[in-house]
C-alpha cells in the first residue's frame, strides 16, 4: 500500500508542477489541486491493479513506474516505463470503467492521484485544457500502435534496438544510461524470452553497437540501432 501525504493546495501545486496547469484559471487550478492525493510507494509496490475500477488518473511526481498488461498463463507484456513528469491512465479517462493495465513502482516513487470526475468537470469548463488532454490521449494511443506493430512485425534485433532507443531517446535523453528494470522485465518489453534478450544484447556488445556492463549501457553506434529499428 502507498503512503498518502496530506499537504496544502500551495504545496501540492509546488510539488506536482503538472505541465498543463498553466491552461487553467486560478479557480480551476484550485479545483484540481484541491482534489489531489500525493501517494508515496516503495520499490516493487503495486500502484494500480489491472481490471480495478478506474477512478483516478496518475501523474508521476518522482521516480519510475512500469505499465504492464497481464496476459493469460501468468505472462506479462510491459507496455512502457515512465518517469517523473508523465501522466498514466489518461486512456481510461473517457473510454473505460476499469484499468486495462497494472501500474507498479520500479523504484521509490511519488504519484499524484487525480480523480477522473474532477478532470472531466474541468474539461467541460475549459476547452483549451480539454483539447490538450485529448491530444495527450491521442499521442499515447499512437505510441501503443507503434509499440504493438513493432512487437508483431519486427525481428528480435529490431525490437531490442527499439528498446535501447526508447530508453536513450524517450526516457533518459542520453546515449548512456542504466536499465531501470531487470532482464526479465526488459524481455517483457520486447515480447521475447529472457534468454533471447540476453543473447541479442551480447551480440550487440560483440558487434560494438553498444557497451554493456551489468545494467549500464552506452551506445557506440546510434546509426546502426536506428537502421535495425527501421528495417526490423
Buried (B, 14 or more C-beta within 10 A) or exposed (E): EBEEBEEEEEEBBEBBEBEBBEBBEEEBBEBBBEBBBBBBBEEEBBBBEBEEEBBBBBBBBBBBBBBBBBEEEEEBBBBBBBBBEBBBBBBBBEEEEEBBBBBBBBBBBBBBBBBBEBBEBBBEEBEEBBEBBBEBBEEBEEBEEEBEEBBEEBEBBBBBBBBBBBBBBBBBEEBEBEBBBEBEBBBBBBBBBBEBBBBBBEEBBEEEBBEBEEEEBEBBBBEBBEEBBEEB
